Amino acid sequence: MGAHFILPHPTRKHQMHTFVIDESDALDFMSKLATGRVRFDAILTDPPFPNARASRATKGTRKHELKVGNAAMSERGLDYTARWFGRLAARLLRPTGSLLMFADKDLLDVLRGPIESTGFRNRTIAVWDKGSMGTGTSFRLQHEFIVHFVLSSPEFHSNDVPSVLRHPRVAPSRRHHENEKPVELLKQLIGLTSPPDGWVLDPFAGSFNVGFACHDLGRNFVGCDLNLAHVEAARARRDGLKAIPIAATAATAV
Ligand SMILES: C[S@@+](CC[C@H](N)C(=O)[O-])C[C@H]1O[C@@H](n2cnc3c(N)ncnc32)[C@H](O)[C@@H]1O
């Protein structure tokens, strides 16, 4: 975490909603946040997916190795990492908060058990319908899962979000990140799981579109990414935003 990282005191009056963009490893960042006072209404994130092709390519030699982002990882390593992530997420969320994770089938297979072992319950698996097929053969993928984990009875802040959310992919010419999620899709998820002036965390932020969606909706955002180029691009975009004054201070401190 950068030396200039300061999580604002949640009871102080701000001129603008918080929009933290940090260059960090997700688990380091979450560990440091866990010593602070803010509890999040929602953790909405999109971790790197295990690469099934890399997994098949290593069959026979290193059968249980997966490729996650740029890192090769054993299934045991991934299981351990997911448990660590789950424990930190459980400490950072309000008891009535929501953990929402984008996942494909492979990531869902490896994440659900370890995360549920840390006190979460998988409540729903919603679907992002991208409106058109991806590349490949047979069942060409047109969807991703949005996996909803809760610690107890979650609070919802909107009643018009279906389990299938239809939003076209971000057009390549308008993309800031190769795995960028559409802001309008993220706004539906944030509006469902956090109140006005609430707090949202994304520790695998990529384009930081979760933060830009929070800005549009009047939520506080804290996020990080390991990749400096993504962080710098997001900071440049954030510098171009107009301030939206907040009416009330966040009531999410514990
Ligand atoms: C699937 S992308 C997220 C895309 C994002 N949802 C968006 O809309 O742009 C995953 C991101 O996680 C980042 N990442 C990978 N390993 C990480 C780690 N250990 N800590 C933090 N970020 C990491 C990658 O740099 C990548 O930008």
The ligand as an ORCA input file, in Angstrom:
! r2SCAN-3c Opt
* xyz 0 1
  C     -10.379     -9.828    -14.202
  S      -9.391     -8.404    -13.977
  C     -10.510     -7.225    -13.264
  C     -11.238     -6.431    -14.300
  C     -12.206     -5.417    -13.692
  N     -13.372     -6.053    -13.154
  C     -12.658     -4.374    -14.702
  O     -13.881     -4.165    -14.871
  O     -11.802     -3.743    -15.314
  C      -8.399     -8.881    -12.623
  C      -7.405     -7.825    -12.161
  O      -6.745     -8.330    -11.003
  C      -5.427     -7.823    -11.003
  N      -4.648     -8.703    -10.106
  C      -4.128     -9.927    -10.355
  N      -3.532    -10.426     -9.243
  C      -3.693     -9.491     -8.271
  C      -3.325     -9.398     -6.912
  N      -2.659    -10.397     -6.308
  N      -3.662     -8.314     -6.214
  C      -4.348     -7.286     -6.814
  N      -4.720     -7.298     -8.111
  C      -4.401     -8.379     -8.824
  C      -4.992     -7.842    -12.451
  O      -3.970     -6.872    -12.681
  C      -6.311     -7.497    -13.169
  O      -6.365     -6.121    -13.485
*
